[in-house]
Amino acid sequence: MIPAPGTFVLGVAIFAIIVWDAFEAIILPRRVTRRFRLARLFYRTSWRTWKFIVRLFPSKKTREMLLGFFGPLSLIVLVGLWAVGLVVSFGMMQYGAGSALNVSGMEPGFLTDLYLSGTTFFTLGLGDVVPRSGLARVLVVAEAGFGFGFLAVIIGYLPFIYGSFSKREVDISLLDSRAGTPPTAGELLRRHSYPHGQEALRELLKDWERWSAELMESHLSYPVLAFFRSQHDNQSWIASLTAILDTCALVMVGVEGACERQAELTFAIARHAVVDLSQVFGTAPAHLPHERLPSQDLRRMRDTLTQQGMKLNDGEDTDRRLLELRRMYEPYVYALATYLNQALPPWIPEKKGKDNWQTSGWAQTAGLIEKRAGAGVADDHF
């Protein structure tokens, strides 16, 4: 065992490290650039381990379910580790102070110090172990105050996290009927090709400009939100943000009669968000293993939009400008999606299917709709 003075100093050091880490993770409303942090180390290690374990399950549905557990579960585990660390740190300080305790029926020791620390931190106040020196009493009072404050902060922190998550998901759910499932830029433009649809598209991009800013602010301050997955397996905040960036890029290179200026504003803040989040998670931009927008898909999208009365400019200059815009964000969203085990959406729907609002597991169970042979259901919607 470390000598008593050394144990006291080590306990103080552990206490300071944990309190500062919890302060940066919960209270400080800004990005922390310091390389070493307990919370960051915890999430990098636990997320890598969790993904490895999840990949062992053959069922995609099971894998998605387990990945959805990580965000909330990791938050509980992190708070528990902080609490255990604080209890141990005060126990070490009590031991370093000489274990000045009155204990009935046994000699005080390190385990008794830990027991007193635990009952004090969680404000149990059993009274079977009593401090008898001035320093021991000061430590008990200080730990009781920190324990009460710690629990109060956590109680206030959890509702904020879930409130931010719910707020993020609202616009993602709204995008279902506007851009398909998963959302795609081609489908979003096609569904806004009706009369006065360009004005509706401008309002949608304006809403997503604010959504992107809120996403950046909340996820930079509380990165754990990035691990919270959407309600449905075929939706995600990365896929939705990518679809909006794709749409803005198309409008900026030339959709006649569209809202180019609003697209530029939305593109700027959305790209800002993905770049900053890439820095937070340490995901360097990476080249995509395949072309997201092959020439035949771009041609098909132009033909479809033209048939719907929405003309997309053509030509080498237009294609080159579109490629330049894509290079500004695609490597970042791909790196983020790979790290978080999410999928990027295509530019146009890969096949004709139903949106989430049109599907229901209850309808199939009740026999109201007939499931076609060989047709998979991406999201059961139970």
Helices and strands as residue ranges (DSSP letters): H 4-22, I 23-27, H 38-54, H 60-96, E 101-103, H 110-121, E 129-131, H 134-179, H 185-190, H 197-221, G 223-227, H 237-254, H 260-281, H 295-307, H 316-327, H 330-339, G 356-358, H 361-366
